[in-house]
Amino acid sequence: MSYSTKVIDHYENPRNVGSFGKDEEGIATGMVGAPACGDVMKLQLKVGKDGVIEDAKFKTYGCGSAIASSSLVTEWVKGKTLDEALAIKNTQIAAELALPPVKIHCSILAEDAIKAAVADYRRKREEC
Amino acid sequence: MDFNQDCFALFGLPRRQELDTLRLEALYRDLQARVHPDKHAHLSPAEQRQAMQWATRVNEAYLTLKDPLRRARYLLELAGHDVRLETNTAMPAAFLMAQMELREAVAAAKAGRDIDALDALQRRLEKEIRAEHASLQAALEGGDPARAGELVRQLMFQEKLLHEIGDALEVLET
């Protein structure tokens, strides 16, 4: 199977790989996994006091498409509010990366990672 | 033979997770000998084509039943339970965290060409997988498809990682 040039670019030069420090403020973490291929994805958002996503980091164990999907998402969510980030759909990710049908689940994984991270942020806020 | 038979019926085996693999092998060899295309060289092209389809069907059925995880997925499918491997991404957080840590450990051991560490990870994972297959069989036989589905999804991650470790060890040991 051949990857699109955008997938290869994100795969070879992944944006925002890593994790935030444990003590940093406003960090939300979304962990998701795709049973079909055994991929695991962690997406972290750094949310400012105004509710805008200042920064994002990811760590993904999976195929090129899963890495590219999460790398792309970390670029897209920056500067967005949580609700704007939640509006990102897997179809947009798949279209941007020209993912073939068998790799659509990678984009679903990235969309679900955003949802999981936002849910984590809101849960932590309620606890405070 | 009937093309609409399920994989268990094809081999005359009961539809359950517990399976005598030696018996499956023997039944497979019998069936395969009967449908092997070479046996039908004297037949018409249409009959040969059908024999070929049969050989393929028997192979597929054998592969589906031989592997315990595939067999469990197939049993759930036969019973009408969708395991949602493509869309169910909400695995238990503790499980995903442990998977992430395991993958980090495997990546570090691969990078450091640390065969002992990979061996230890392989043993640990094999032990976990064995225990989960026992639970999976119990869930399937005990009529708990929801729990069985959960275990199938978890095992998909664990078996994939086990393959990766096996591949890495093969590369390092040669």
Boltz contact constraints between the chains, C-beta under 6 A:
constraints:
  - contact:
      token1: [A, 31]
      token2: [B, 93]
      max_distance: 6.0
  - contact:
      token1: [A, 31]
      token2: [B, 96]
      max_distance: 6.0
  - contact:
      token1: [A, 32]
      token2: [B, 89]
      max_distance: 6.0
  - contact:
      token1: [A, 33]
      token2: [B, 91]
      max_distance: 6.0
  - contact:
      token1: [A, 33]
      token2: [B, 96]
      max_distance: 6.0
  - contact:
      token1: [A, 34]
      token2: [B, 89]
      max_distance: 6.0
  - contact:
      token1: [A, 35]
      token2: [B, 85]
      max_distance: 6.0
  - contact:
      token1: [A, 35]
      token2: [B, 153]
      max_distance: 6.0
  - contact:
      token1: [A, 35]
      token2: [B, 156]
      max_distance: 6.0
  - contact:
      token1: [A, 36]
      token2: [B, 85]
      max_distance: 6.0
  - contact:
      token1: [A, 36]
      token2: [B, 86]
      max_distance: 6.0
  - contact:
      token1: [A, 38]
      token2: [B, 156]
      max_distance: 6.0
  - contact:
      token1: [A, 38]
      token2: [B, 157]
      max_distance: 6.0
  - contact:
      token1: [A, 38]
      token2: [B, 160]
      max_distance: 6.0
  - contact:
      token1: [A, 40]
      token2: [B, 99]
      max_distance: 6.0
  - contact:
      token1: [A, 40]
      token2: [B, 100]
      max_distance: 6.0
  - contact:
      token1: [A, 61]
      token2: [B, 103]
      max_distance: 6.0
  - contact:
      token1: [A, 105]
      token2: [B, 86]
      max_distance: 6.0
  - contact:
      token1: [A, 109]
      token2: [B, 89]
      max_distance: 6.0
  - contact:
      token1: [A, 112]
      token2: [B, 89]
      max_distance: 6.0
